[in-house]
Amino acid sequence: MNYPKYDFISSTENMTFEFISSGNNGNIEKTIRYQCINEEIKIYNLTFGDNKGMNKETGELNIDDITVSNNGDLEKILATIASSVNIFSETYPDRLIFFKGSTPARTRLYRRAICKEFNYISKTFAIFGAVNIDGKIINVPFNTTDDFYGFYIKAKCNEEN
């Protein structure tokens, strides 16, 4: 996958990546963040969206994952997210990454992007679909035809972990 991507600034722990989307609607600050959602089995949620600054009450970074920017740079943004996944996985190869869209349409968009680059991605990562069964999210083999609740990916060198 050799698409143009944005330059970004990453936190020293490679848990947060910030960049500027430049396009039809101007410059928009974007953030990719990895947050632990299950410490026992090392699952990290990938969150992506517009950077809305720090929440003064919590001290946490506000990421708006609902807004549709329509900045005309979707492939460049997806390539930037993929680059952050590579860096995160190199830094933390034992961690499983979970992601889903903020809407079913965005989750389908992510599935299409995975399908488009599946041969390339699957050389480096094990890819699973996430399904919601009675409120429990489990991973199942990824395929190109099913709709999924979300996705799990993990560096292949550590599949057995």
N, C-alpha and C positions, 0 to 999 in steps of 0.2 A: 504494500500500500504506500505509494509514493505520491501523495497529494500535498499541495501547499498547505502549510499550517501557520498559525499565529505564533510569534514569540511570546513566551509567558514568563512570569516570575513565580517561582515556587517557594514555599516555606522551607525552612532548613530540614524539616522532617519529611518533605515531599508528601504532605497531606493536603495542601491547598495550592492551587495553581490559579493565577490571575492573568487575564489578557484583555486586550481591547479588540472588539469586533468592529471592523471598518466596512461600511457598505452604504446601501441605499438610504438608510435612515441615520447616517452619521456614525459617530464613534460611541460604542456601548460597552461599558465595563462588564466583563463576564468573570465568573468564578467557577472552578471545579473543586469540590471538596470531598474527601474520603473520611467517613465517620464510622467508628466501630458500632455495630448493631448487635453483635454476639461475640463477646470476648472469649468464651469457652472454645468455640470452633473458628474463631478469627474471621468473622464475616464483616466486611466493610461496605457501607453504602456509598455509592458514587452519586453525588448531588451536583447538578449543573444549572446555572441560570444567570440572570442579571445580578450584578453586585449592587446591593442597595445600602452598603455601608454597615457600620457597627450598630447593633441594638444597644442603646444606652443603658437599658435595664439589665440585660443579661450579659453584655460584653461579647456576645456572639455575632458573627458576621451574618447579615441578612442576605439570603440568596433567594431571588424571586424566580421560581421554576415554572410559573404559570404564564407569564407574559410571552407573547409571540412577537419577536423583534422584526421579522421579515426584512432582514438586512441584506439578503441576497448572497450570503456567504456560508450556506449550510454545509457544503462539503469541507470547507476550510475549518469550520467549527468542529465537525465530527473528526477530522484529522487531528485537530488540536486535542480533543478529548482522548482520542486513541493514543496520542503521544504521552499524555499524562498517565494513562493506564500502563503503558510500557515502563515509564519511570517508577510509578508506584510499585509495580510488580517486581522490578529489578531491586528496589529498596526493600520490599517486604514479600519475598517469593512464597512464603507460607500462607499468605492471606487470600481469602476468597472475596471477590468483588461482586456485589449485587447492584443492579441498576434497573430502573424501569422509567417509563415516561410519566409525566405528571397527568397525562390523559391517555386513554386507550389509543388514540390516533398517534401520539408521540411514541408509545411503546411499539406500535406497528412500524413506524418510521425507523426505530432502532433495529427491529427485526429485519427490515429490508436492507439496511446498511450492513448488518452482519451477514446476511445472505449474499449480498453483492461481493463481499470480501472474505467469504467463508474460507476458501482455500488458503488464502494468505494468513488469516487470523488463526486458523486451526493448526498451523505449523507451530505456533508459539503458545497458544492457550487452549485449554479444555473449555468448551462452551456448553452450557446447559440452559434449558428453558426453566423458568420458575412457574409453578402452578399453585393456585390457592385451593387447598382441599380442606373444607370445614375450618377455615380460618388459619390453617397452618401452611406456610409457604415451603414447598419442597422442590428439589431440582429433579428434572427428568432429562432424558437425552434431547438435545436440540435437533429440530428438523426445520425445514424451510417452509412447511405448509401450515403448521399449527400457530394459533395465536397464543401468546403467553402473557402471564401476569407481569413478568419481568425476566431478567437473565442473570446468570451467574457465570463468571469467568475466573480462571485461575491459571497461573503459569504452569505449563505442561511438565516442566522439570520437577514439579512437586505435586503431581496428581495424587500420589499415594498418601499424602498427608491429610 
